[in-house]
Amino acid sequence: MSGAAHAAGHRRFALGPLSIRLRPRVAVFGAVLAAAILGTGLFALASGSLPLSLRDVLAALVRAPVAPEVMQVVAGIRLPRVLLAVLAGAMLGLSGAAMQALTRNGLADPGLIGVKEGASVAVLVLILAFPAVDVAARAPAGMAGGLAVALGVAALARDVSGVRFVLVGIGVSWLLSAALLVFLTTADVDDVETALVWLAGSLHGADWPLVPVAAFWGALGAGTLFLTARAADAALLGDGAARGLGVRLKLLGALTLAAPVLMTAAAVSCVGSLGFVGLMAPHMARLLLGGGQAAVLGASALFGGFMVLAADTAGRLLFAPLQIPAGIVMCVVGVPFFLFILWRRRDRL
């Protein structure tokens, strides 16, 4: 086993009684992605209508003596926006990787099966009907809406491992999108403005109360997916082989469906609808790294966090003082990528 692992590029690292087996390429690539996120985050914290030096940014982050307006801009406005962008992107990247492994379909994404639309409808109802409700209540509402849609799609498709699941999800997604359009054309102008900004996937309203909400649900979902990663690898061998290896397929299916649905709903509840992240991040992870599900999950989270942070930073700075929501930037990039994936898979659809 150790010879096969070594041949596959794995190396064993030991620290006292603890040991872990890693592929150096994965570790190096993960470190590069983490450094890219850190660098982009520092750039985002320093850039804007009030340009700041890196020294001022670092001083504000460590609570060193700094001008009050610098502390307010960095710690009060830009930092929660950066953290939410990374957390939301990581959750969507993880969700996409899990959905693609569950359905064994590279086109699967929580946004393509109506989860985001279901969460959006639920959160908009909460925001407009009960505007005084605390922002922490958005996550449970969004999760209820997203989970209800996911269960409905699974019931209609009667299977989550084929193209039919994705096609039924797309149909339900269009239906919910039509319902949102009906609302946008009939509601009060002020309500429509609030809904449009939120639906576009804007992080303009990012605030500190949303950060722990995203962090909690992201950690819960990520922990669930990483703990089931080895079982997910076995499930890709086929149902018979997985059962022979002791995998409880029904429990695995329930966990790997619930975790991405809840994380997607939490991300939508915090920052609005961000499309294509869950589709692109896993493909980029597999293209550049390959490996088992744990490696794909980790790389997808990093890719997702980087993409949303970069999209938000670009939308905020390139057309200043006009701010383009991150969701629009992701669509501009994501639609060509989606068409490219469809073209590559044209003989298997």
C-alpha positions in Angstrom: 0.0 0.0 0.0 2.8 2.4 0.9 4.5 1.6 -2.5 1.3 2.4 -4.4 0.8 5.6 -2.4 4.4 6.6 -3.2 3.9 5.9 -6.8 0.7 8.0 -6.9 2.7 10.9 -5.5 1.8 10.7 -1.9 4.3 11.4 0.9 4.0 10.7 4.5 4.8 13.4 7.0 5.1 12.6 10.7 5.2 14.8 13.8 5.6 12.7 16.9 2.7 10.3 17.1 0.8 12.1 14.4 1.2 11.4 10.7 -0.5 12.5 7.5 -0.2 11.4 3.9 -0.1 14.3 1.4 0.6 14.8 -2.2 3.3 17.6 -2.2 1.8 19.0 -5.4 -1.5 19.5 -3.7 0.1 21.1 -0.7 2.1 23.5 -2.8 -0.9 24.4 -5.0 -3.0 24.9 -1.9 -0.4 27.2 -0.4 -0.2 29.2 -3.7 -4.0 29.6 -3.7 -4.1 30.7 -0.1 -1.4 33.2 -0.8 -3.4 34.5 -3.8 -6.4 34.9 -1.5 -4.4 36.7 1.1 -2.7 39.0 -1.4 -6.1 39.8 -3.1 -7.6 40.4 0.3 -4.9 42.9 1.3 -5.3 44.7 -2.0 -9.0 44.9 -1.5 -8.6 46.3 2.0 -6.2 49.0 0.7 -8.1 50.0 -2.4 -11.2 52.1 -2.8 -12.5 55.6 -2.5 -10.0 56.1 0.3 -6.7 54.6 -0.9 -4.5 53.2 2.0 -1.0 52.0 2.3 -0.2 48.4 3.2 1.3 49.7 6.4 -2.0 51.4 7.4 -4.0 48.2 6.5 -1.8 46.0 8.6 -1.8 48.4 11.5 -5.6 48.5 11.5 -5.8 44.7 11.3 -3.6 44.3 14.5 -5.4 47.2 16.2 -2.3 49.3 16.3 -2.6 53.1 16.7 -4.0 54.5 13.5 -6.3 57.3 12.3 -10.0 56.7 13.3 -11.2 57.0 9.7 -8.6 54.3 8.6 -9.8 51.9 11.3 -13.4 52.5 10.4 -12.8 51.9 6.6 -10.6 48.8 7.1 -12.2 47.1 10.1 -15.7 48.4 9.9 -16.4 48.3 6.1 -13.9 46.5 4.0 -12.8 43.6 6.2 -16.3 42.0 6.7 -16.8 42.4 2.9 -13.6 40.5 2.2 -14.3 37.8 4.7 -17.8 37.2 3.5 -16.6 37.1 -0.1 -14.1 34.3 0.8 -16.5 32.4 3.0 -19.4 32.5 0.4 -17.1 31.5 -2.4 -15.6 28.7 -0.4 -19.1 27.4 0.5 -20.2 27.5 -3.1 -17.1 25.8 -4.4 -17.5 23.0 -1.8 -21.2 22.7 -2.7 -20.4 22.3 -6.4 -17.7 19.7 -5.8 -20.1 17.7 -3.6 -23.0 17.9 -6.0 -20.9 16.8 -8.9 -19.6 13.8 -7.0 -23.1 12.9 -5.7 -24.8 13.1 -9.1 -21.7 11.9 -11.0 -22.4 14.7 -13.4 -19.9 17.5 -14.1 -22.7 19.9 -14.9 -24.3 19.6 -11.5 -24.3 22.8 -9.4 -26.7 23.9 -6.6 -27.6 26.9 -8.9 -28.7 24.6 -11.7 -31.1 22.6 -9.5 -33.0 25.5 -8.1 -31.4 25.6 -4.6 -30.3 29.2 -5.0 -33.6 30.3 -6.3 -35.5 28.6 -3.5 -33.2 30.2 -0.9 -33.6 33.6 -2.7 -37.4 33.4 -2.6 -37.5 32.5 1.1 -35.0 35.2 2.1 -36.7 37.9 0.0 -40.1 37.0 1.6 -38.4 37.4 5.0 -36.7 40.7 4.1 -39.8 42.3 2.6 -42.4 40.9 4.9 -40.4 41.3 8.1 -37.8 44.0 7.6 -37.1 44.3 11.3 -36.0 40.7 11.7 -32.3 40.2 12.6 -30.0 39.3 9.7 -29.1 36.0 11.4 -32.6 34.8 10.6 -31.9 34.9 6.9 -29.8 31.8 7.0 -32.5 29.5 8.5 -35.1 30.9 6.1 -32.8 30.4 3.1 -31.9 26.9 4.1 -35.6 26.0 4.5 -36.3 27.3 1.0 -33.2 25.7 -0.6 -33.8 22.3 1.1 -37.4 22.3 0.2 -36.5 22.8 -3.5 -33.8 20.2 -3.4 -36.1 17.6 -1.9 -38.8 18.5 -4.4 -36.3 18.1 -7.4 -35.1 14.8 -6.0 -38.6 13.5 -5.6 -39.5 14.5 -9.2 -36.4 13.1 -10.7 -36.5 9.9 -8.5 -32.7 9.7 -8.8 -29.9 12.1 -8.0 -27.2 10.3 -10.0 -28.2 11.1 -13.6 -28.8 13.9 -16.1 -32.5 13.8 -15.3 -31.9 15.2 -11.8 -30.1 18.2 -13.4 -32.7 18.7 -16.0 -35.6 18.7 -13.5 -33.6 21.1 -11.4 -33.1 23.5 -14.3 -36.9 23.4 -14.9 -37.7 24.1 -11.3 -35.1 26.9 -11.3 -36.7 28.5 -14.3 -40.1 28.3 -12.6 -38.8 30.0 -9.5 -37.0 32.6 -11.6 -40.3 33.3 -13.3 -41.9 33.8 -9.9 -39.2 36.3 -8.9 -39.8 38.2 -12.2 -43.5 38.4 -11.5 -42.7 39.9 -8.1 -40.2 42.4 -9.6 -42.8 43.6 -12.2 -45.7 44.0 -9.7 -44.1 45.0 -6.4 -43.5 48.5 -5.0 -40.5 50.4 -6.5 -38.6 50.5 -3.2 -39.1 46.8 -2.6 -37.9 46.1 -6.2 -34.8 48.1 -5.7 -33.9 46.2 -2.5 -34.6 42.9 -4.3 -32.6 43.7 -7.4 -29.5 44.7 -5.4 -29.6 41.6 -3.3 -30.4 39.2 -6.2 -27.5 40.5 -8.2 -25.1 39.0 -5.7 -23.9 42.2 -4.2 -21.6 42.3 -1.2 -22.3 46.0 -0.7 -24.3 45.3 2.4 -21.8 43.0 4.0 -21.6 43.6 7.8 -20.0 41.9 10.8 -23.2 40.1 12.0 -23.2 38.0 8.8 -19.6 36.8 9.1 -20.2 34.4 12.1 -23.3 33.1 10.4 -21.4 32.2 7.2 -18.5 30.9 9.1 -20.6 28.6 11.3 -22.6 27.0 8.4 -19.5 26.8 6.2 -17.5 25.0 8.9 -20.4 22.6 9.6 -20.9 21.8 5.9 -17.2 21.5 5.1 -16.6 19.2 8.1 -19.4 17.0 6.9 -18.0 16.8 3.4 -14.4 16.1 4.4 -15.5 13.4 6.9 -17.4 11.6 4.1 -14.7 12.2 1.4 -13.3 8.7 1.5 -16.8 7.2 1.3 -17.5 9.5 -1.6 -14.4 8.2 -3.4 -15.6 4.6 -2.9 -19.1 5.5 -4.1 -17.6 6.6 -7.4 -16.5 3.0 -8.0 -20.2 2.0 -8.3 -22.9 1.0 -5.9 -21.9 -2.6 -5.7 -18.2 -1.9 -5.0 -19.1 0.8 -2.5 -21.4 -1.5 -0.5 -18.7 -4.2 -0.6 -16.3 -1.6 1.0 -18.9 -0.9 3.8 -20.2 2.4 2.5 -23.8 3.2 3.7 -25.0 4.7 0.4 -28.3 6.1 1.7 -26.6 7.9 4.6 -23.8 9.1 2.4 -26.3 10.4 -0.2 -28.3 12.2 2.5 -25.3 13.9 4.0 -23.7 14.9 0.7 -27.0 16.4 -0.5 -27.8 18.2 2.7 -24.4 19.7 3.3 -24.1 21.5 -0.1 -27.8 22.6 0.0 -27.4 24.1 3.4 -24.1 25.8 2.5 -25.5 27.2 -0.7 -28.5 28.5 1.1 -26.3 30.1 3.7 -24.2 31.8 1.1 -27.2 33.1 -0.7 -28.7 34.3 2.5 -25.6 36.3 3.3 -24.6 37.8 0.0 -27.3 37.1 -2.5 -27.2 35.0 -5.6 -23.7 34.2 -7.0 -23.9 32.0 -10.1 -21.4 29.6 -11.6 -19.0 29.5 -8.7 -20.0 25.9 -7.8 -19.7 24.9 -11.4 -16.3 26.4 -12.2 -14.3 25.8 -9.0 -14.5 22.0 -9.0 -13.6 21.8 -12.7 -10.6 24.0 -12.2 -9.6 21.9 -9.1 -9.8 18.7 -11.1 -8.1 20.1 -14.1 -5.1 21.4 -12.2 -4.9 18.9 -9.4 -6.9 15.8 -9.9 -6.8 13.4 -6.9 -9.4 12.1 -4.6 -12.5 13.9 -3.3 -10.7 15.5 -0.3 -8.2 17.2 -2.5 -10.9 18.3 -4.9 -13.0 19.7 -2.0 -10.1 21.7 -0.6 -9.0 23.1 -3.9 -12.6 23.9 -4.8 -13.0 25.9 -1.6 -9.9 27.9 -2.3 -10.8 28.5 -5.9 -14.3 29.5 -5.0 -13.1 31.9 -2.3 -10.6 33.5 -4.6 -13.0 33.8 -7.5 -15.7 35.6 -5.5 -13.2 37.9 -3.8 -11.6 38.8 -7.1 -15.0 39.3 -8.7 -16.1 41.6 -5.9 -12.9 43.5 -5.9 -13.0 44.0 -9.7 -16.6 45.0 -9.7 -15.9 47.5 -6.9 -12.8 49.1 -8.4 -12.9 48.9 -12.2 -15.9 51.2 -12.7 -15.6 53.3 -9.6 -17.6 55.1 -8.3 -20.1 52.7 -9.9 -20.0 49.3 -8.2 -20.8 46.2 -10.2 -22.2 43.4 -8.1 -20.0 40.3 -7.9 -22.8 38.2 -9.2 -22.8 40.0 -12.5 -19.0 39.7 -12.8 -19.3 36.0 -12.2 -22.0 35.6 -14.8 -19.8 37.4 -17.4 -17.0 34.9 -16.7 -19.2 31.9 -16.0 -21.5 31.8 -19.0 -18.6 31.2 -21.5 -17.1 28.6 -19.1 -20.5 26.8 -18.9 -20.8 26.8 -22.7 -17.3 25.4 -22.9 -18.1 22.6 -20.5 -21.3 21.8 -22.5 -19.2 21.7 -25.7 -16.7 19.3 -24.2 -19.4 17.0 -23.0 -21.5 17.2 -26.1 -21.1 13.5 -26.9 -22.3 12.4 -23.4 -25.5 14.5 -23.1 
